[in-house]
């Protein structure tokens, strides 16, 4: 009789699947041939982000455009659809 693996694979939720297809701002900028700060400025101009001190906050309009704010415990970041621009 074979022993079961102690790490059972969990099925991903629909939310996890959606987030897995999104890119961080820096990865999206790279894909578009832009610097991250250039893309952040574009998102501010479009109303998707607002600058607060050194950080950017996702606006309601940014959320409607598909932006998702996430945190890894120490830093926050935003995920975007590949075709956001």
C-alpha positions as a Markdown table, in Angstrom:
| # | Residue | x | y | z |
|---|---|---|---|---|
| 1 | Unk | 0.0 | 0.0 | 0.0 |
| 2 | Unk | 1.4 | 3.4 | -1.0 |
| 3 | Unk | 1.5 | 6.2 | 1.5 |
| 4 | Unk | -0.3 | 9.4 | 0.6 |
| 5 | Unk | 1.9 | 12.4 | 0.0 |
| 6 | Unk | 1.8 | 14.7 | 3.0 |
| 7 | Unk | 1.3 | 17.7 | 0.8 |
| 8 | Unk | -2.0 | 17.3 | -0.9 |
| 9 | Unk | -2.6 | 19.5 | -3.9 |
| 10 | Unk | -5.4 | 21.9 | -3.3 |
| 11 | Unk | -7.7 | 23.0 | -6.1 |
| 12 | Unk | -7.2 | 26.7 | -7.0 |
| 13 | Unk | -10.2 | 28.9 | -6.4 |
| 14 | Unk | -11.5 | 31.0 | -9.3 |
| 15 | Unk | -10.0 | 34.1 | -7.6 |
| 16 | Unk | -6.6 | 32.5 | -7.6 |
| 17 | Unk | -6.9 | 31.5 | -11.2 |
| 18 | Unk | -7.8 | 35.1 | -12.2 |
| 19 | Unk | -4.9 | 36.5 | -10.2 |
| 20 | Unk | -2.5 | 34.1 | -11.8 |
| 21 | Unk | -3.2 | 35.5 | -15.2 |
| 22 | Unk | -2.4 | 39.1 | -14.1 |
| 23 | Unk | 0.9 | 41.0 | -14.0 |
| 24 | Unk | 2.5 | 43.3 | -11.5 |
| 25 | Unk | 3.0 | 46.8 | -12.6 |
| 26 | Unk | 6.7 | 46.3 | -13.1 |
| 27 | Unk | 6.1 | 43.1 | -15.3 |
| 28 | Unk | 3.5 | 44.8 | -17.3 |
| 29 | Unk | 5.8 | 47.8 | -17.9 |
| 30 | Unk | 8.5 | 45.5 | -19.0 |
| 31 | Unk | 6.2 | 43.8 | -21.4 |
| 32 | Unk | 5.1 | 47.2 | -22.8 |
| 33 | Unk | 8.7 | 48.4 | -23.1 |
| 34 | Unk | 8.3 | 51.0 | -20.4 |
| 35 | Unk | 9.9 | 51.8 | -17.1 |
| 36 | Unk | 7.8 | 51.1 | -14.1 |
| 37 | Unk | 7.6 | 54.8 | -13.1 |
| 38 | Unk | 6.5 | 55.7 | -16.7 |
| 39 | Unk | 3.6 | 53.2 | -16.4 |
| 40 | Unk | 2.7 | 54.4 | -12.9 |
| 41 | Unk | 2.5 | 58.0 | -14.3 |
| 42 | Unk | 0.2 | 56.8 | -17.1 |
| 43 | Unk | -2.0 | 55.0 | -14.6 |
| 44 | Unk | -2.2 | 58.2 | -12.6 |
| 45 | Unk | -3.1 | 60.2 | -15.7 |
| 46 | Unk | -5.8 | 57.6 | -16.5 |
| 47 | Unk | -7.2 | 57.8 | -13.0 |
| 48 | Unk | -6.3 | 54.2 | -12.1 |
| 49 | Unk | -3.8 | 55.2 | -9.4 |
| 50 | Unk | -3.2 | 58.1 | -7.1 |
| 51 | Unk | 0.1 | 59.0 | -5.5 |
| 52 | Unk | 0.1 | 59.1 | -1.7 |
| 53 | Unk | 3.6 | 60.0 | -0.4 |
| 54 | Unk | 6.0 | 57.5 | -1.9 |
| 55 | Unk | 3.3 | 55.0 | -2.7 |
| 56 | Unk | 0.5 | 54.6 | -5.2 |
| 57 | Unk | -3.0 | 53.7 | -4.2 |
| 58 | Unk | -5.5 | 51.9 | -6.5 |
| 59 | Unk | -8.5 | 54.0 | -7.2 |
| 60 | Unk | -12.1 | 52.9 | -7.7 |
| 61 | Unk | -11.6 | 53.5 | -11.5 |
| 62 | Unk | -8.4 | 51.3 | -11.3 |
| 63 | Unk | -10.4 | 48.5 | -9.6 |
| 64 | Unk | -13.0 | 48.8 | -12.3 |
| 65 | Unk | -10.2 | 48.5 | -14.9 |
| 66 | Unk | -9.2 | 45.2 | -13.3 |
| 67 | Unk | -6.5 | 46.3 | -10.9 |
| 68 | Unk | -6.2 | 44.2 | -7.7 |
| 69 | Unk | -4.2 | 45.4 | -4.7 |
| 70 | Unk | -2.2 | 42.6 | -3.0 |
| 71 | Unk | 0.2 | 42.4 | -0.1 |
| 72 | Unk | 3.0 | 39.9 | 0.6 |
| 73 | Unk | 3.1 | 40.9 | 4.2 |
| 74 | Unk | 5.8 | 43.6 | 4.0 |
| 75 | Unk | 5.0 | 45.3 | 0.7 |
| 76 | Unk | 1.9 | 46.0 | -1.3 |
| 77 | Unk | 1.6 | 45.7 | -5.1 |
| 78 | Unk | -1.0 | 45.9 | -7.8 |
| 79 | Unk | -1.9 | 43.2 | -10.4 |
| 80 | Unk | -3.2 | 44.2 | -13.8 |
| 81 | Unk | -4.6 | 42.5 | -16.8 |
| 82 | Unk | -2.1 | 42.1 | -19.6 |
| 83 | Unk | -4.3 | 44.3 | -21.9 |
| 84 | Unk | -4.9 | 47.1 | -19.4 |
| 85 | Unk | -3.6 | 49.8 | -21.7 |
